[in-house]
Amino acid sequence: MKSRLFTPGPTPVPETVMLRMASPIIHHRHPEFRAVMERVNRNLQYVFQTSRPVLTLACSGTGAMEAAFVSCFSPGETVIAVNGGKFGERWVQMPRAFGLNSVEIRIPWGHAVSAEQVLDTLHTHPGAKAVVLTQSETSTGTATDIQTIARAVREHSDALVCVDGITSVGAHELRFDEWGIDLCVTGSQKGLMIPPGLAFVALSDRAIERMERSTLPKFYFDLQRYLRAHASADSPWTPAVSLILGLDEALEMIRAEGIEAVWSRHRRLALGLRAGFRALGIRLFSESPSYAVTPVWIPEGVDWTAFNRALKTGNGITVAGGQGDFAGKIFRVSHLGYYDDLDMVTVIAAIERALASVGYSFPSGSGVAATQRALLGIT
Ligand SMILES: *Cc1c(COP(=O)(O)O)cnc(C)c1O
């Protein structure tokens, strides 16, 4: 049986990327690697839609966020962080670990924060140095309108607009420069279609200026060092050479497809899958659904453990369960990265099989048919 991964990180890796990663190691200070790095840096700017530097770090997404915090802020400063799920919660906790004061905007899971809520909080904390937002909250499959909120924050304060783009970069429209984002982070194992181990930070001029005044302790994760090295397509420490070769391949694929086409493919897949779930009588979890991952309520009477076992051992399909209070209540199907129409038909077919095997009743094939029709645009 084939194994098929439908989790929102790690995500499947294309064969060409795997082959490239299997090529012999080259030395990172050699011109051959420098040429790769130059292309990678340019293509990352394209993916983030920015003319500013996008730095590559050897860590997961959380590490890149930590690097950004320790490089831009100083003890005692206030940051506002939106907590609408597992990852938002992390961005409330992390600044506290570094002696920053974090102000939490708590949002019910499955809902998105509004510009008004952010502005109200900025109003009561006018000295806040940053607002931290998650464009696609992976635990809840919820998308936040970064464009509108970034504009509002910029009009009313000097706070940096910091975006966790870990499951949105490469899935949702994101225009770093045009939208006035100051800092945006992503990880390799999500929309960029390579294995875990790399993370990326895009920085505005305002964020770079803040670094000069930041007094938090840092060494390995000092982004000023990365910036200086970036100017000559270099890195301060030994980079993860094999992953970067894979990244080069993956970014060339994104370039060839076109970033707008990549965003619209994610939208089409998300809408196709949602149509299938609806036809099966399965309710969507989020009020503001993300195009990266679709969480749904587990139907009444269906046991998550038995259903998940049927998916995995009976069909070779790995999906993600619910997190926190929603463990056992929802499950999440990812379509982030290397997926196409037939992957959606496959996963909804497998979900039908697993549901049938645990006694959930529905007209057989109704989910598959609805997904097909939505993907093909048949009304
Ligand atoms: C996966 C994820 C993270 C955490 O990234 P790691 O690479 O596991 O450190 C943070 N935010 C979001 C939205 C994610 O999906």
The ligand as an ORCA input file, in Angstrom:
! r2SCAN-3c Opt
* xyz 0 1
  C       4.110     24.374     11.875
  C       3.776     25.740     12.388
  C       4.588     26.412     13.310
  C       5.749     25.763     13.986
  O       6.740     25.552     13.146
  P       7.933     24.531     13.515
  O       8.550     24.448     12.169
  O       7.316     23.272     14.006
  O       8.765     25.209     14.511
  C       4.271     27.699     13.667
  N       3.191     28.324     13.159
  C       2.369     27.711     12.296
  C       1.178     28.461     11.790
  C       2.642     26.405     11.888
  O       1.819     25.793     11.037
*
